[in-house]
């Protein structure tokens, strides 16, 4: 694994509906980055490299964003990896420390999005998701827009194959909206009944509007440090160690399985999870709290199985048993997840890291998960971007 890597500072903005707030991406970056640096007690001058993620924006927007924190001449790398952009920036920032190339790095992500469903920016060239879309259309009736179509189609396949019900998917929407009530950073903070989730606008397959993540504006930032940096600055009490991390892109099985569940990343997740569990010396039963990529409720359920929380096809039973909320075996998406916290693509992975850091520090207030803020506490992060990449990270408190 190389050198040890620690999260020493986190910060994020409140996630907002696009256009709801008068701000631009430099404002977002200044807010999240300043919060993360202040949380770490680190001056920007001590940051040696920065990795800045966004999906919708012009080249070198990363520089323009981070210049709000200072002008020190450090390498700044612009990162774009679809919905896994934020965690890809985190992965690269951690890699620099793990490889001994830096003692302190910054991962920052932001997004200023358009209202409504996501569309393409360039229509004069091959769309990166076209191969996935065509493969999905061979298996389930085609519809637009692409993202809810693909994840809705994966849900339909799960229902056909395992008998999973629309109510089981909807219960995930109920859970995540309920969790977000206690998150001041969440775009939505409203609770809904199961009937309200099921009765909201039909999108595709089992998906209704209240089971889909919205477009969002916002930013997140994380300061990472080496073990030596943590010791020199006396940060052990607040530091959270990255004890396992893996990034996996599409595998042959993505297309060879002739399964929409594979096309939306289940095998990438399964492969990355195995690697992270091996690195950290843990299994799913050791984990207390999970932030996973619930862009749609169907993907949360599919991801339960890919992470090994239950056997394949058993995700619906896990939902019915209440095992993924407070009082259950794991608390999944205590932040409200993408469905309710919001999903500014470049910031999502860093917001997940922020939530888990607060959980392991015991600083999550009304969202606090029992057992997370102990010496044996373990947190797991899962972030996926189709086309495709999965980043999974495991965290433990550095010192208690």
Backbone torsions as a table, in degrees:
resi	resn	phi	psi	omega
1	UNK	NA	-21.2	-177.8
2	UNK	84.8	-155.8	-178.0
3	UNK	-66.4	152.2	178.0
4	UNK	-73.0	147.2	-177.1
5	UNK	-125.5	135.5	-177.1
6	UNK	-128.8	139.3	167.6
7	UNK	-83.2	121.8	-178.9
8	UNK	-115.8	-14.1	178.8
9	UNK	-153.4	138.3	177.1
10	UNK	-135.7	153.0	177.1
11	UNK	-163.6	150.5	177.0
12	UNK	-154.2	161.2	172.3
13	UNK	-90.1	165.7	165.8
14	UNK	-66.8	138.2	175.9
15	UNK	-82.3	136.7	-171.9
16	UNK	-128.2	153.9	169.3
17	UNK	-62.7	136.3	-179.5
18	UNK	-51.5	129.0	178.6
19	UNK	85.1	-3.5	-176.8
20	UNK	-76.2	-17.9	-176.7
21	UNK	-132.2	141.2	179.3
22	UNK	-81.6	90.3	177.6
23	UNK	-156.8	164.2	176.6
24	UNK	-125.2	172.1	-173.7
25	UNK	-61.2	-32.7	174.9
26	UNK	-62.7	-34.0	177.0
27	UNK	-65.0	-43.7	179.0
28	UNK	-60.7	-46.9	-177.5
29	UNK	-64.8	-40.1	178.2
30	UNK	-60.7	-42.4	-178.3
31	UNK	-66.7	-51.3	-177.8
32	UNK	-69.0	-42.1	-178.8
33	UNK	-65.4	-41.7	178.1
34	UNK	-63.3	-42.3	178.4
35	UNK	-61.5	-43.2	-178.6
36	UNK	-66.0	-42.1	178.7
37	UNK	-65.8	-41.8	178.2
38	UNK	-65.4	-39.2	177.8
39	UNK	-61.2	-39.4	-180.0
40	UNK	-78.1	-19.4	-173.1
41	UNK	68.7	32.9	-175.0
42	UNK	-119.0	137.0	174.3
43	UNK	-81.5	146.1	-179.8
44	UNK	-56.5	-28.6	-179.6
45	UNK	-61.8	-20.0	179.5
46	UNK	-86.4	-11.1	177.9
47	UNK	-75.3	128.4	-174.0
48	UNK	-100.3	-23.8	176.3
49	UNK	-148.6	150.6	176.6
50	UNK	-133.6	139.1	177.2
51	UNK	-121.4	120.1	-169.7
52	UNK	-122.3	121.8	-174.7
53	UNK	-107.4	139.7	171.9
54	UNK	-163.3	152.2	179.7
55	UNK	-102.8	-42.9	-177.9
56	UNK	-106.8	107.6	-179.5
57	UNK	171.3	167.0	-180.0
58	UNK	-81.9	162.1	177.0
59	UNK	-57.6	143.7	-178.7
60	UNK	64.5	18.4	170.3
61	UNK	-60.9	-27.3	177.4
62	UNK	-61.1	-44.1	176.2
63	UNK	-61.2	-48.0	-177.4
64	UNK	-59.1	-37.6	179.9
65	UNK	-66.7	-50.1	-174.2
66	UNK	-74.3	-22.9	175.8
67	UNK	-59.4	-19.4	174.8
68	UNK	-64.7	-20.7	-179.3
69	UNK	-95.6	-20.3	-179.7
70	UNK	156.7	167.2	178.1
71	UNK	-124.8	96.0	-175.1
72	UNK	-120.7	-0.4	176.3
73	UNK	80.0	8.2	-176.6
74	UNK	-72.7	159.8	172.5
75	UNK	-62.4	130.5	174.8
76	UNK	-124.6	121.6	-175.8
77	UNK	-109.1	126.4	176.5
78	UNK	-84.7	132.5	-173.1
79	UNK	-123.3	132.6	175.0
80	UNK	-140.8	113.2	-178.9
81	UNK	-142.6	47.5	-178.6
82	UNK	52.6	-140.6	-172.0
83	UNK	-69.8	-12.6	176.8
84	UNK	-95.8	17.3	-176.3
85	UNK	-59.0	-47.7	-176.6
86	UNK	-61.7	-43.7	-179.6
87	UNK	-75.2	-23.1	173.4
88	UNK	-69.0	-40.2	173.9
89	UNK	-60.6	-41.6	177.2
90	UNK	-62.6	-43.4	179.5
91	UNK	-59.7	-44.7	-179.0
92	UNK	-69.1	-40.3	178.5
93	UNK	-64.4	-37.5	177.2
94	UNK	-70.0	-37.8	-179.4
95	UNK	-61.3	-36.9	179.2
96	UNK	-63.2	-38.7	178.3
97	UNK	-75.7	-42.7	-179.4
98	UNK	-59.1	-35.4	-179.7
99	UNK	-86.8	2.4	177.8
100	UNK	77.9	16.8	-177.8
101	UNK	-87.8	-16.0	-178.6
102	UNK	-156.4	156.8	176.9
103	UNK	-102.3	-22.6	-178.4
104	UNK	-147.7	123.9	-178.7
105	UNK	-131.9	160.8	178.7
106	UNK	-121.7	130.7	169.3
107	UNK	-112.6	124.9	-177.9
108	UNK	-135.6	142.1	178.3
109	UNK	-141.2	150.3	179.6
110	UNK	-152.0	165.2	172.8
111	UNK	-155.5	134.7	169.0
112	UNK	-118.2	107.9	-167.2
113	UNK	-108.1	161.0	172.5
114	UNK	-85.4	154.0	177.3
115	UNK	-69.6	153.5	175.1
116	UNK	87.7	-174.1	-177.3
117	UNK	-66.2	151.6	-178.5
118	UNK	-68.5	140.1	176.6
119	UNK	-127.5	175.6	179.0
120	UNK	-85.1	152.0	178.8
121	UNK	-93.2	-37.5	-176.9
122	UNK	-117.8	121.3	-176.7
123	UNK	-107.9	10.1	-177.8
124	UNK	-106.1	17.8	-177.8
125	UNK	-153.2	168.5	-180.0
126	UNK	-57.9	130.6	175.9
127	UNK	-78.0	134.2	-174.9
128	UNK	-62.1	-23.4	-179.6
129	UNK	-94.1	2.6	-173.0
130	UNK	-60.5	-42.2	-179.5
131	UNK	-61.8	-41.7	178.2
132	UNK	-65.8	-41.9	-178.7
133	UNK	-64.3	-44.9	-179.7
134	UNK	-63.4	-39.7	178.8
135	UNK	-66.3	-37.2	177.5
136	UNK	-66.6	-40.2	-178.1
137	UNK	-65.6	-22.1	174.9
138	UNK	-72.6	-18.1	-173.3
139	UNK	-110.4	-31.0	-179.2
140	UNK	-139.4	146.2	-177.7
141	UNK	-53.2	130.5	-173.7
142	UNK	-72.7	145.2	175.8
143	UNK	-152.5	167.8	175.6
144	UNK	-122.8	156.0	-2.1
145	UNK	-75.7	164.9	-169.2
146	UNK	-62.9	-45.1	-172.3
147	UNK	-63.5	-54.9	178.5
148	UNK	-64.5	-28.5	175.9
149	UNK	-61.6	-51.0	-175.8
150	UNK	-65.3	-46.4	-178.0
151	UNK	-73.5	-31.5	173.3
152	UNK	-66.5	-39.3	177.8
153	UNK	-64.6	-37.4	176.3
154	UNK	-63.4	-38.8	176.1
155	UNK	-64.0	-42.4	177.4
156	UNK	-59.9	-43.3	179.4
157	UNK	-61.5	-41.3	179.7
158	UNK	-63.4	-39.0	178.2
159	UNK	-64.7	-45.1	-179.0
160	UNK	-65.9	-36.2	-174.3
161	UNK	-83.8	-37.5	-170.1
162	UNK	-121.3	-3.7	-179.7
163	UNK	79.9	15.2	176.3
164	UNK	-61.1	145.8	-174.6
165	UNK	-107.9	158.6	175.3
166	UNK	-59.7	-34.7	179.5
167	UNK	-63.9	-37.6	179.7
168	UNK	-65.1	-42.0	175.2
169	UNK	-64.1	-42.2	-177.5
170	UNK	-64.1	-33.5	178.5
171	UNK	-60.5	-28.9	176.8
172	UNK	-67.3	-41.5	175.2
173	UNK	-61.2	-43.0	177.4
174	UNK	-58.6	-48.2	-178.3
175	UNK	-59.3	-48.7	-173.9
176	UNK	-71.2	-35.5	173.6
177	UNK	-65.4	-38.2	177.7
178	UNK	-63.8	-43.6	179.8
179	UNK	-61.0	-37.9	-173.3
180	UNK	-69.9	-13.7	178.4
181	UNK	-56.0	-28.9	-175.5
182	UNK	-102.0	11.9	-178.4
183	UNK	-111.4	106.2	-178.5
184	UNK	-66.5	-14.1	179.5
185	UNK	-89.4	-7.3	-172.8
186	UNK	-77.7	143.4	177.3
187	UNK	-64.9	-39.7	178.4
188	UNK	-118.6	141.8	179.5
189	UNK	-136.3	38.7	-177.5
190	UNK	-111.3	143.1	176.2
191	UNK	-97.3	144.9	-179.9
192	UNK	-131.0	148.4	174.1
193	UNK	-79.1	166.8	176.8
194	UNK	-60.8	-41.5	179.3
195	UNK	-63.1	-37.6	179.5
196	UNK	-67.7	-39.7	178.0
197	UNK	-66.3	-46.0	179.7
198	UNK	-65.8	-32.1	-175.9
199	UNK	-89.2	-3.6	177.3
200	UNK	-72.2	170.0	-172.0
201	UNK	-51.1	130.4	177.8
202	UNK	-71.6	132.9	-178.8
203	UNK	-107.0	-64.6	174.6
204	UNK	-163.0	138.1	179.4
205	UNK	57.1	-133.4	-179.2
206	UNK	-78.6	-6.4	-173.6
207	UNK	-78.1	129.9	168.5
208	UNK	-114.0	170.1	-173.3
209	UNK	-55.7	-39.2	-176.4
210	UNK	-79.5	8.1	172.4
211	UNK	-113.4	12.1	-176.6
212	UNK	-119.6	140.5	176.1
213	UNK	-71.9	146.0	178.9
214	UNK	-89.4	167.9	165.5
215	UNK	-75.8	147.8	-171.3
216	UNK	-149.4	154.5	167.8
217	UNK	-106.9	145.0	176.0
218	UNK	159.6	176.8	-174.9
219	UNK	-149.3	152.1	174.0
220	UNK	-139.4	154.8	-178.6
221	UNK	-148.2	148.0	-179.5
222	UNK	-138.9	133.5	173.9
223	UNK	-102.0	125.6	179.0
224	UNK	-111.0	151.2	-177.9
225	UNK	-147.4	158.0	175.6
226	UNK	-81.2	168.0	178.1
227	UNK	-60.5	-41.8	179.4
228	UNK	-62.5	-42.1	179.2
229	UNK	-63.6	-42.6	178.7
230	UNK	-59.8	-44.4	-179.1
231	UNK	-66.7	-44.3	-178.8
232	UNK	-62.1	-34.1	-175.6
233	UNK	-100.1	3.4	177.5
234	UNK	62.5	43.6	-173.4
235	UNK	-103.5	7.8	-172.3
236	UNK	-60.6	-34.4	-176.5
237	UNK	-67.0	-27.9	-178.7
238	UNK	-106.2	-8.8	-175.3
239	UNK	-73.7	144.3	175.1
240	UNK	-122.0	126.7	-175.3
241	UNK	-89.4	137.8	168.6
242	UNK	-82.5	107.5	-174.2
243	UNK	-98.8	-7.0	175.7
244	UNK	-165.6	139.9	179.9
245	UNK	-156.7	136.5	179.3
246	UNK	-148.1	144.3	173.4
247	UNK	-123.8	128.3	-177.5
248	UNK	-129.9	135.0	174.8
249	UNK	-104.6	179.9	-172.6
250	UNK	-54.9	143.4	-178.2
251	UNK	-109.9	165.6	175.4
252	UNK	-52.9	-35.2	-178.2
253	UNK	-64.3	-23.6	178.6
254	UNK	-51.6	-42.8	-176.6
255	UNK	-103.6	-27.5	-175.5
256	UNK	-77.5	-25.0	-176.0
257	UNK	-70.5	-17.9	-172.9
258	UNK	50.0	53.9	-178.0
259	UNK	-141.5	129.0	176.9
260	UNK	-67.1	-30.1	177.1
261	UNK	-60.0	-40.0	175.3
262	UNK	-70.2	-38.9	-178.4
263	UNK	-64.0	-28.4	178.0
264	UNK	-93.7	12.8	164.9
265	UNK	107.2	10.3	-176.6
266	UNK	-61.4	-39.5	-179.3
267	UNK	-72.4	-34.2	173.5
268	UNK	-59.9	-46.1	-179.8
269	UNK	-62.5	-46.2	-178.5
270	UNK	-59.9	-43.1	-178.7
271	UNK	-67.5	-44.5	179.2
272	UNK	-64.7	-40.4	-178.7
273	UNK	-62.6	-43.6	178.8
274	UNK	-57.7	-44.3	-179.7
275	UNK	-62.4	-44.7	-178.3
276	UNK	-66.6	-43.5	177.8
277	UNK	-59.8	-41.7	179.3
278	UNK	-64.4	-45.3	-179.9
279	UNK	-61.0	-43.0	-174.6
280	UNK	-84.6	-12.5	-176.8
281	UNK	66.7	38.3	-178.3
282	UNK	-131.1	171.6	170.8
283	UNK	-131.2	175.0	-179.2
284	UNK	-55.0	-33.9	-177.7
285	UNK	-70.6	-15.0	178.1
286	UNK	-83.6	-13.1	-174.3
287	UNK	-83.5	139.2	178.5
288	UNK	-100.4	-41.2	-171.6
289	UNK	-140.0	141.6	-175.0
290	UNK	-134.8	131.9	166.0
291	UNK	-110.1	113.3	-178.4
292	UNK	-124.8	167.8	-168.9
293	UNK	-83.3	83.7	178.7
294	UNK	-92.7	56.3	176.1
295	UNK	-54.7	-31.6	173.5
296	UNK	-142.8	150.3	-177.2
297	UNK	-57.3	-34.3	179.5
298	UNK	-59.7	-37.8	-178.9
299	UNK	-71.9	-31.7	176.6
300	UNK	-61.8	-46.3	-178.4
301	UNK	-64.6	-43.5	178.4
302	UNK	-61.3	-36.6	-177.9
303	UNK	-71.5	-30.6	173.4
304	UNK	-50.9	-46.6	-175.7
305	UNK	-71.5	-41.1	-178.6
306	UNK	-67.7	-29.2	177.1
307	UNK	-81.7	-7.1	178.9
308	UNK	83.5	18.3	176.4
309	UNK	-70.0	-23.5	177.5
310	UNK	-156.9	171.6	179.0
311	UNK	-72.3	160.5	177.6
312	UNK	-58.8	130.7	-179.3
313	UNK	90.1	-6.0	-175.3
314	UNK	-100.3	4.4	-176.1
315	UNK	-58.6	-39.3	179.6
316	UNK	-62.1	-38.9	178.7
317	UNK	-66.0	-36.1	177.8
318	UNK	-62.2	-41.1	177.9
319	UNK	-63.6	-50.2	-177.0
320	UNK	-61.2	-31.1	-178.3
321	UNK	-82.2	-3.8	179.3
322	UNK	68.9	27.7	-174.6
323	UNK	-81.7	-4.4	-175.3
324	UNK	-118.2	23.1	176.3
325	UNK	-137.0	-178.7	-178.3
326	UNK	-57.2	130.8	-175.5
327	UNK	94.4	-11.6	178.1
328	UNK	-96.5	-171.1	-177.3
329	UNK	-68.7	-38.2	177.1
330	UNK	-130.7	153.5	166.1
331	UNK	-106.1	114.9	-177.7
332	UNK	-104.3	126.3	179.9
333	UNK	58.4	57.8	175.4
334	UNK	-62.8	-20.6	178.7
335	UNK	-72.4	-16.0	-169.8
336	UNK	105.7	-9.1	178.0
337	UNK	64.1	-174.9	-179.7
338	UNK	-65.5	-32.8	-176.7
339	UNK	-59.3	-39.4	-174.3
340	UNK	-118.8	-33.3	176.0
341	UNK	-69.1	-32.9	-177.6
342	UNK	114.0	170.1	-173.3
343	UNK	-145.7	67.7	168.6
344	UNK	-74.8	107.8	-159.9
345	UNK	-48.6	-48.5	-176.6
346	UNK	-69.6	-18.8	-175.8
347	UNK	-99.5	-17.4	-170.2
348	UNK	-56.4	-49.9	-177.6
349	UNK	-62.4	-31.6	-179.5
350	UNK	-80.7	-30.1	172.1
351	UNK	-66.6	-38.7	176.2
352	UNK	-60.8	-45.4	178.1
353	UNK	-61.1	-41.5	179.6
354	UNK	-60.6	-48.3	-179.6
355	UNK	-58.3	-45.4	-177.1
356	UNK	-69.5	-33.7	175.8
357	UNK	-63.5	-45.1	176.9
358	UNK	-61.8	-39.0	179.4
359	UNK	-63.2	-45.2	-178.0
360	UNK	-71.6	-24.4	175.6
361	UNK	-83.6	-11.0	-174.9
362	UNK	76.2	28.8	-174.3
363	UNK	-116.4	25.5	-176.1
364	UNK	-95.9	9.9	174.1
365	UNK	54.2	-128.7	-175.1
366	UNK	-68.2	-12.8	178.7
367	UNK	-90.6	-3.8	-170.8
368	UNK	-56.0	131.2	179.6
369	UNK	-92.8	125.8	179.2
370	UNK	-59.7	133.0	177.2
371	UNK	91.5	-18.1	-177.6
372	UNK	-70.5	-40.6	-175.8
373	UNK	-91.6	51.2	176.3
374	UNK	-127.0	170.9	-179.4
375	UNK	-60.1	-27.6	-178.6
376	UNK	-98.0	6.3	-177.8
377	UNK	-62.2	139.3	178.4
378	UNK	-135.1	133.6	177.5
379	UNK	-122.4	147.3	-177.9
380	UNK	-129.9	134.1	179.7
381	UNK	-118.7	136.4	179.0
382	UNK	-133.9	124.5	-178.5
383	UNK	-136.4	129.9	-175.2
384	UNK	-128.5	143.8	172.2
385	UNK	-132.2	125.7	-178.4
386	UNK	-73.7	144.5	176.7
387	UNK	113.2	-5.9	3.8
388	UNK	-163.2	153.6	176.1
389	UNK	-159.2	140.7	171.1
390	UNK	-122.6	134.2	172.5
391	UNK	-121.5	125.0	176.7
392	UNK	-121.4	136.1	-178.7
393	UNK	-135.0	135.7	174.7
394	UNK	-110.3	140.5	-176.2
395	UNK	-128.6	150.3	173.0
396	UNK	-140.9	150.4	173.9
397	UNK	-60.8	140.1	-179.6
398	UNK	-71.8	-35.7	-174.8
399	UNK	-158.1	138.6	174.4
400	UNK	-135.9	NA	NA
